[in-house]
Amino acid sequence: MRRSMRNPTATLKPDIPKIRHQKGLYGVFVNVGAIILVLWLIAYPLSFLPEPIGSNAAYFAEGIRVTVLLTMVSGIAGILLGIVTALAKTSRFHILRWLASSYVMAIRGTPLLVQILFTYFALPILVPWLRLDDFAAASVALSLNVGAFNAEALRAGSLAVPQGQLEAARSLGMNGRHVFMDVVFPQAFKIALPSLANNLIALLKDSSLAFGIGVVELTNVGNRVQAASFQPVPVLLTTAVLYFVLTSLLSGAVAAIESRYHVERRSS
């Protein structure tokens, strides 16, 4: 009884890590919900803007949806490709390391626009049975591009995992697959998360290069509207503001995810 009287407010102290963890999840839901609302309702506020924006509000809204879809498809594929490539670059087999390194060097050493044009125009000639439409070709090129950069981020993250943890896991009888899945990958992903987030945000902006093969995304919509109206200033400003809104919401969601993982890492 005397011990409990000394700290009468001990049980009233808030669990700070838990609160921050909940705020991180709340931030993710808020920003993702805001992105969904933008995709669903953006045509309504745009319709009140002066010409040539108001009459093309639905056109801009469709371009935003294509941009977000292209980013999502390429981003998910890029993460998976980055994991596979990072594993290959750290493999004990020389041929896998060579193939992965050659792929990363080729992607990082050539412009993204050239990669998109090559995938759409040259790849069907080299592989006749592979016929891709403009959206699929852009998705493949963007996935290959961001996958190479994700691979480097994940490889650096895996190398940052303390060697002692790997030795301890092996001493407990864990095989290579379990060591990777339970010890290496969770920590490597957390370490690489800021770089992966930057790659995703850059991917959203880089998707504008898909207009080079005719994908009707946001930049292509803006280019067509300004070409038809001969009013480049309001059209390009509107396009830039819409990109800014999308990247801001995506950055907010990424920041919330980073905060959530940071709390888990510190409280573990």
N, C-alpha and C positions, 0 to 999 in steps of 0.2 A: 504494500500500500504506500509506504514511504517512497519507494522507487518511482511509482507511477505519479506521485505528486510532484516530483522534481521536474518532470517533463510533461506537463499537462497538455501541451500542444504537439507532442511528437507525432501523434496519429493524424494531425491536421496538416502536416506538411505536404504540399503537392508533389506528385511524382513528375518531376520536370522532364525526364526522358520520355515518359509515356505521353505527356501533354504535347511535346514537340513532335513525337511520332504521329499523334492524331492530327496535329496541324499539317504535317507533311501530306498525309492522306487526304485531308480536307482540301489542301491546295491543289493536289492532282485532280480531284473531282471537280473543283471549281473551274480550273483552266480547261479541262477536257470538255466540261459542260458548256463553257463559253465558246469553244471552237465549234461544237455542234450547233449552238444557237446561231453563230455567224454563218455557218453553212446553210442553215435552214431559213434564216430571216434576213440575210444581208441585202436581198433584192428590194425589200421594203424601204429602208432608209435611203438607198441609192436612188430610188425612183423619185425622190423629192429634190434631187440635185438638178441644177440647170443643164441644158443641153451641152454636149451630146451624151452626158452620163445618164440622165433620167430615163430617156427612151431606150437605153441599152442596159438597164439595171439587171434584167434577167440574164442577159448575155454575160455580164461580168460575174454574176452569181454562179453561172455554170462553169465559167473559167476557174473560179476559186475552188469549186468542188473537184474539178479535174486535177488542179494543182495539189490539193490535199490528198487525193487518192493516189496520185503518182508518188508523192512523198511517203505515204504509208506503205505502199507496196514495195518501193525501192528500199525504204528504211528497214523493214522487217527482213527482206531478202539480204540486205547488206549486213545485218547483224549475224545472220546464220552463216553467210559466206565468210565474214570476218572470223568467226569462231573456228570454222574448218581450216581457213588459211593459217590462223595463228597456231593451231595444232600441228599443221604440216611444217611450219617454219621451226617449230621446236621438236620435231620428230627426230628419232635416231637414224632414220633412213635418209641417206643423202639425196636420193632422187626426189623425195617429197619436199625436202628443204629447197632443192634447186628449182623445182616447179613453182613453189609458193613464192620464192624470192624473185623469180623471173616475172611472175604475174604482178607482184607489187611494184617492181621497178618499171614495168611497161605501163601500168596505169598511172603511176605518179610522175612518169616522164613525158606524158603526152597530154594535150588539152582535152578537157571533157567534151567540148563541142566536136572535136575530131572523132572521139570515141562514139558519140551518138550517131554521127554521120556514117561512120564505118559500120556500126551495127545495123543501120537501116538500109544502106545502099550496097555495101561490099559483102556483108555476111551472107546474104542470100545467093550471091554469085559463088562464093567459096563453098557454101553448103546448100545446094539447090533444093533439098527437101525442107529446109528451114525457111518458112515464109512468115515474117512478123509484120503486123500492122504498126502504125506509127506509135501508138501508146505502148504496145508490147516492146518494141525496139527501144524506146526511151527508158522503159522500166529496166530492161536488161542492162543497158549501158550505165544508167545511174546506179543500179545495184552493184555492178562490177566495180564502179569507181569508188563508191562509199565503202564497199567491202574491203578494198585494199587498205584504206585508211583505218577502218575499224580493226583490221588484222594487226596493224602495227600498234594500235592502242592496247589491244588485248594481249599481245605478246609482251609488251612492256609491263603490263599489269601482272602477268603470270611470272615474269622474272623478278618482280618486286616481292613476291611471296617469300618469306624467310625459309631458307633451306632446312632449318631445324624442324619446321613443321612437317615438311615432306618426309624427313627421316623418321620422325616420331610416328607418322601415319603408317609408314612401311613397317616399323618395328611392331606395330599393333596387328600386323597381318593383313592390312588392306592392300588389295591389288591395284594396278595402275589406273584402272577405270574409276574405282572408288576414290582413290587419292585425288584424281582430277576433279570429279564431280562434287566431292564433299569438302575438299580442302583448297584446291588451287582455284577452280573456276569462280566460286562465290567471292573470294577475296580479290581475284584479278578483275572481276567485273566491277566491283566497288571502286577499285583503284582507277580503272579505265573509264568510269562513268562520266567524268567531266569531258574527257576527249570524245567519247561516244556522243554525248549531248551536243557538243559543238559541231560534230560531223552531221548530226541530224538537222540542226538548224541551218547549216550550210547547204544541206541537201534540198531543203525547202526553197532556198533562193536559187540554187543551181538548176532546179527543175525548169526554170524559165528558159534554159537553153533548148528544151524540147521543142520550142517553136520552130527551130531550124529544120525539123522534118515534118512540120505541119500539125503537131499536137495542139489542140485548141485549149490551151491552158490560159492562165491569167495574162501573161505577157503577150501571147498571141492575140487574145481578145482585145487588149489595149492597142496593139499595133493595128489591128483591122479597123477598130473604131476611129482611131486618129487618122488613118489613111482615107476613110470614107468621109469624115467630117472636116478634115483639114484644120483641126484644132488640137495640136499636140500637147499644149501646156496643160489644160484641165484633164485630159485623158491620162497622160503620163503621171501627173500628180496623184490622180485617183488610184492608178495602178500601184504607185509607190506606197501610198497610205495603206492600201489593202494588204500589201506584202508586210508592211510594218506591223499591222494589227495581227496578222497570222504569226509572224515570228515572235512578237511580244507574248502572245498567248502560249505558244509552244515553249518559249523560254521560261515562262512562269510554271508550266507543268514540269519541265525538266528540273527547275530549281527546287520544286517541292519534292520530286523523287530523290534528288541529291540530298536534301535535308533529311528525308526519311532514312536513307541508307547510312548517312553520317551518324544519326542517332543510334542506329543498330550497332554500328561498328564501335562507337564509344561506350555503349552500355553493355556490350558483350563481355 
